[in-house]
Amino acid sequence: MTLDEQLKLLTGPVVDLHVLAELKSKLERSRATGKPLRVKAGFDPTAPDIHLGHTVVLQQMRRFQELGHLALLVVGDFTARIGDPTGKSATRPPLSPEQIELNAKSYQAQAFKVLDRDRTEVRFNSEWLSALGTAGTIELLASYTLARIMERDDFKRRWDEGRSIALHELAYPLLQGQDSVALAADVELGGTDQLFNLLVGRTLMRERGMEPQVVMTTPILEGLDARLVDGKLVGEKMSKSLGNYVGVTEPPKELFGKLMSVSDELMWRYYQLLSSRSAAEVAALRGGHPKQAKVALAKELVARFHSPAAAEEAAAEFERVFARGAAPEGLELVRLPPTQASLVEALVGAKLCASKSEARRKIAEGAVDVDQERCQDAARALPPGEHLLRLGRRYARVAVG
């Protein structure tokens, strides 16, 4: 690729870029010397799984790798003891060392579903942050003033609302910035919500006489429930705690079904941030039926995180179940006593609903089928025998009596 082609590839999905001229200079020097750029992104293992939202940054790292550069995957086993306060309205509960270790192993395995293992260096930030000691930590904290740290929107908002901010949370951006110093990063990647933290790393490097890293942020991926409102895509970011996520280790059929459930507008957003297809290929898909485009996206992502064979099988199962109205194969039979023969209790007993109130609401919304017929009678009782229940895209077989 020419330099202009490289810049087009790398900056296409980027929101913030500090600074374009520096990125161009680094790429030119890398080409002249044959020395790859050191491209850093960090993830705190505060949960065992990563979802599609995390892979937006990983996809950007992969683009650098495809140009011959080195990915520095920083596992924040030290910073996970604090938990990134970005966007949080309260101090995070601490994790045990055992939880952090298990989550870290899971993160690595899942990250390599996107990254090229041969061009990735995995580092744990406890390696250098633990070694700082008391004197080194005090020196690091002296690099920034409280006023500068409080410029962060989430800290300022919590302060204005009278919510507590623990002292160790204020240190988080500096600790993340120290990762860049320790690794001599040329580029650091993160979501747009990470901009403040990434710029702190840039500042620390400059103050220590190092060439500052280029900072690049990628968009935040919206969750499955995002919808178009007044011409604008509106919705919370993808989050496991909000239940609007797609985990990269989810079974192929579940992953496929979740992607098929998104709105047409959100599908194109997912194409923009997740797909490896060219702009010409996506444009061609836009000219066809949205369902076919959605199937193509779902198959692409299932193939990426599982296999092409799994993608084909998931697509066939989806067509059989949802397009032709058949029930999924292998459904476990849930046996209910006659005392739980009402439809409401059956939905809860089969774990299609978390509570009776949710079951009544779903029935009233017309979201429940009994034996392939819509039912909006919350007082309905199920007669003895087997029944097929359906709520949205989920099925259950129940036997009464």
Residue pairs with C-beta under 8 A, 6 or more apart in sequence:
1 9
1 67
3 24
3 27
3 28
3 31
6 27
6 67
7 20
7 23
7 24
7 27
9 63
9 67
10 23
10 60
10 63
10 64
10 67
10 216
11 17
11 20
11 23
11 216
13 56
13 59
13 60
13 218
13 219
13 272
13 273
14 60
14 216
14 217
14 218
15 192
15 217
15 218
15 219
16 192
16 195
16 215
16 216
16 217
17 23
17 214
17 215
17 216
17 217
18 199
18 202
18 214
18 215
19 214
22 212
22 214
23 187
23 214
23 216
26 37
26 186
26 187
26 214
27 37
29 35
30 36
30 37
30 68
30 69
36 68
36 69
36 70
36 119
37 64
37 69
37 70
37 186
37 187
38 69
38 70
38 72
38 183
38 184
38 185
38 186
38 187
39 61
39 64
39 65
39 69
39 70
39 71
39 72
39 185
39 186
39 187
39 188
39 189
40 72
40 74
40 179
40 180
40 183
40 185
40 187
40 188
40 189
40 213
41 57
41 58
41 60
41 61
41 71
41 72
41 73
41 74
41 188
41 189
41 190
42 73
42 74
42 75
42 76
42 79
42 125
42 176
42 179
42 190
43 50
43 54
43 73
43 74
43 75
43 76
43 107
43 111
44 76
44 79
44 80
44 83
44 84
45 75
45 76
45 77
45 80
45 100
45 103
45 104
45 106
45 107
46 80
46 83
46 84
46 92
46 95
46 103
47 103
47 240
48 102
48 103
48 106
49 106
49 110
49 240
49 247
49 248
49 249
50 107
50 110
50 111
50 247
50 248
51 238
51 239
51 240
51 245
51 246
51 247
51 248
52 221
52 238
52 245
52 246
52 248
52 270
52 274
52 301
53 191
53 220
53 221
53 223
53 237
53 238
53 239
53 245
54 248
55 114
55 248
55 274
56 191
56 218
56 219
56 220
56 221
56 273
56 274
57 189
57 190
57 191
57 218
58 111
58 114
58 115
59 114
59 273
59 274
59 276
60 189
60 216
60 218
61 71
61 73
61 114
61 115
61 189
62 71
62 114
62 115
62 116
64 71
64 187
65 71
65 115
65 116
65 119
65 120
66 116
68 119
69 119
70 119
70 120
70 121
71 115
71 116
71 119
71 120
71 121
72 120
72 121
72 123
72 183
72 185
73 108
73 111
73 115
73 120
73 121
73 122
73 123
74 123
74 124
74 125
74 179
74 183
75 104
75 107
75 108
75 122
75 123
75 124
75 125
76 125
76 176
76 179
77 100
77 101
77 104
77 124
77 125
77 126
78 124
78 125
78 126
78 129
78 130
78 175
79 125
79 129
79 172
79 175
79 176
80 95
80 100
80 103
81 94
81 95
81 100
82 92
82 168
82 169
82 171
82 172
82 175
83 92
83 93
83 94
83 95
84 172
84 176
84 197
85 91
85 92
85 154
85 155
85 165
85 169
85 172
86 152
86 154
86 193
86 194
86 196
86 197
87 154
87 193
88 154
89 154
89 157
89 158
89 161
89 163
90 163
90 164
91 164
91 165
91 166
91 169
95 103
104 124
108 122
110 248
110 249
111 120
112 120
113 248
113 304
113 305
114 304
123 183
125 175
125 178
125 179
125 182
127 182
128 178
128 179
128 182
129 175
129 178
129 179
132 140
132 178
137 171
140 171
140 174
140 175
140 178
141 171
141 174
143 174
143 203
143 204
143 207
144 173
144 174
144 200
146 170
149 155
149 170
149 173
150 156
150 159
151 196
152 173
152 196
155 165
155 169
155 170
158 164
158 165
159 165
172 197
173 196
173 197
173 200
174 200
174 204
176 197
176 198
176 200
176 201
177 197
177 200
177 201
177 202
177 203
177 204
177 205
178 201
178 204
179 185
179 201
180 188
180 201
180 202
180 204
180 205
180 213
181 201
181 204
181 205
181 208
181 210
184 210
185 201
185 205
185 213
186 211
186 213
186 214
187 213
187 214
187 215
187 216
188 198
188 201
188 202
188 213
188 214
188 215
188 216
189 216
189 217
189 218
190 197
190 198
190 215
190 217
190 218
191 217
191 218
191 219
191 220
192 217
192 218
192 219
192 220
193 220
194 217
195 215
195 217
198 213
198 215
198 217
199 215
201 213
201 215
202 212
202 213
202 215
203 212
205 211
205 212
205 213
206 212
218 273
219 273
220 237
221 237
221 238
221 269
221 270
221 273
221 274
222 233
222 235
222 236
222 237
222 238
222 266
222 269
223 235
223 236
223 237
223 238
223 239
223 242
223 244
223 245
224 238
224 244
224 245
224 246
224 258
224 261
224 262
224 266
225 235
225 236
225 244
226 233
226 234
226 235
226 236
226 244
226 262
226 263
226 266
226 269
227 233
227 234
227 235
227 263
227 265
227 266
228 234
228 263
228 265
233 265
233 266
233 269
235 244
235 266
236 242
236 244
238 244
238 245
238 246
239 245
240 247
246 255
246 258
246 259
246 301
247 255
248 305
249 305
250 258
252 302
252 306
252 310
252 311
252 313
252 314
253 313
253 314
253 317
253 318
253 328
255 298
255 301
255 302
255 305
255 306
255 314
256 298
256 299
256 302
256 311
256 314
256 315
256 317
256 318
257 314
257 318
257 322
257 393
259 270
259 294
259 297
259 298
259 301
260 294
260 295
260 298
260 318
260 322
260 393
261 392
261 393
262 270
262 294
264 290
264 294
267 290
267 293
267 294
267 297
268 282
268 286
270 297
271 277
271 282
271 285
271 293
271 297
272 282
274 297
274 301
275 282
275 297
275 300
276 300
276 304
277 285
277 300
285 292
285 293
285 296
286 293
295 315
295 318
298 311
298 314
298 315
298 318
299 311
299 312
299 314
299 315
300 311
302 310
302 311
302 314
303 310
303 311
317 328
317 329
320 326
321 327
321 328
321 395
322 393
325 372
327 388
327 390
327 395
327 397
328 395
331 395
331 396
331 397
332 397
333 386
333 397
333 398
333 399
334 349
334 350
334 351
334 396
334 397
334 398
334 399
335 398
335 399
336 345
336 346
336 349
336 382
336 398
336 399
336 400
336 401
337 401
338 384
338 400
338 401
340 346
340 349
340 400
341 381
341 382
341 383
341 384
341 400
341 401
342 379
342 380
342 381
342 382
343 359
343 363
343 368
343 370
343 375
343 377
343 378
343 380
343 381
343 382
343 389
344 356
344 359
344 360
344 363
344 378
345 356
345 359
346 382
346 387
346 389
346 398
346 400
347 353
347 359
347 362
347 363
347 368
347 389
347 391
348 354
348 355
348 356
348 359
349 398
350 389
350 396
350 398
351 396
352 359
352 389
352 391
352 394
352 396
353 359
353 362
353 391
359 368
359 378
360 378
362 368
362 391
363 375
363 376
363 377
363 378
364 376
364 378
366 374
366 376
367 391
367 392
368 374
368 375
368 376
368 389
368 390
368 391
369 375
369 388
369 389
369 390
369 391
370 380
370 382
370 387
370 388
370 389
371 387
371 388
372 388
372 390
382 398
382 400
383 400
384 400
384 401
385 399
385 400
385 401
386 397
386 398
386 399
387 397
387 398
387 399
387 400
388 395
388 396
388 397
389 395
389 396
389 397
389 398
390 396
